[in-house]
């Protein structure tokens, strides 16, 4: 132990002993053995008087606090009807993702581990899952607070979970029963979307892929859905800056 440390500890102990000796009053053991003071039998509490104007809330005030929006879900219907074409466009993009994951997954269905088919499926998923995650993030960036404004978004998120997680999982395990369950769930979600769109008076996007023109239009949607955004900054060059 260094000399400086010994001097410091000695000084500390000395100060502590001095403080302990200078303390007045009962010791700890005496304080524990002493009885608590008795309350006089004639003692009466003297609370502060309650203000005369402090009254309990009335029934009308309670009703105001529990007020429910008389419009209810009508706000959602109005927003979805005004923005329905765009929301249905997101659904068609999810259909593109479903078609692609089924196409690639079927190639690897039952493939042996380490085989070229299994390796191709693995490489596809690495890029596919990252892209699907980015697609959802861009959706929320383009549609701020959409979960509060739309009823469509619930079904869109269900479908996104199916194409990003449930379909790949079924193909990973080569499980036909699991794949049938995912397909059945997709059909249910799609029917909900169709029914809601019909009730709003919206035209459902139904592509007849045997028609060359419709097939071409669907292919363009899929190409745009699978094209990652340009983050190089080249697309912004040559454009005039706005007022900001």
Protein Blocks (a to p, Z undefined) as FASTA:
>chain_A
ZZklmmmmmmmmmmmmmmmmmpgcjdfklmmmpccddddfkbccddddddfklccddfkl
mmmmmpccfklmmmmmmmmmmmmmmmmmmmmmmmmmmmmmmmmmmmmgopaehiaklmmm
mmmmmmmmmmmmmmmmmmmmmmghklmmpmklmmmmmmmmmmmmmmmmmmmnopaklmmm
mmmmmmmmmmmmmmmmmmnopacddddfkbmklmmmmmmmmmmmmmccdfkommmgopac
dfZZ
